[in-house]
């Protein structure tokens, strides 16, 4: 085994020089990629990708860590990527990338994929992997069990960033065991709707308490549950806080202002060069809906502000019809 501290200087590599055999090991969501694109747009690539030397002379470098960075750079139209070279074997490099990772944490599914890679393709025993990762053998077994238990559609949902591994293992797996059709329906719903793990857990707890007919109904149309649940939370919050409407108005205005400022900041990462027209249209649809909602609020605001005084008004001071239209 080579010295794991033997690191060469940083290189600038072209895309055709890279082999990407481990791109399925890590979860790479569109949201994470957009955030990274914004960071690279503003600050450049702060952490080089990690490569090792390959035997292939056509594509001489194997990427170990940095697949999300590569995707972000390609989307932004970069032709080169900065890379740090480790002079070690692939298995040792994967283990080192896990132990000393500084860019982003490893998800449970990432860890399971790493273990499977080491045991199947690099012929490590589970005991050897546990020792090299500094984990117990029971921890290794639990991670591999996660891969075994998760249906393909649940793994795909994790990869797409629709759900967390916690939701997949604690909710989707038992849901699929009880009723696979219900689990598939729920995942299909989550594909177009964003909910927190806490809200999804509330849905599942309600599902468990319900009879067969209600279970069928709420998995066929989960949006009804989440609308009622959101309203319940809102009422509970209002009851606890007992804020005056003026305070709520000011608070929501401040939140909306913050959101608008954030949208302006991430704009270069959301709309970028080489983006398909269809993707631009899809992204603009939600923005247009936001503008429409703002227009409705503005119209309602004007109507309320311009409501005529219900008290008697002197005819001499009453506004004319022309003035009312101004």
Buried (B, 14 or more C-beta within 10 A) or exposed (E): EEEBEEEEEEBEBEBEBBBEEBEEBBBBBEEBBBBBBBBBBEEEBEEBBBBBEBEEEEBBBBBBBBBBBBBBBEBBEBEEBBBBBBBBEBBBBBBBBBEEBEBEEBBBBBBBBBBBBBBEEBEBEBEBBBBBBEBEEEBBEBBBEBBEBBBEBBBEBBBBBBBBBBBBBBBBBEBBEEBEEBBBBBBEBBEEEEBEEEBBBBBBEBBEEBEEEEBBEBBEEBEEBBEEBEEEEEEEEEEEEEEEEEEEEEEEEEEEEEEEEEEEEBEBBBEBEEEEEEEEEEEEEEEEEBEEEEEEEEEEEEEEEEEEEEEEEEEEEEEEEEEEEE
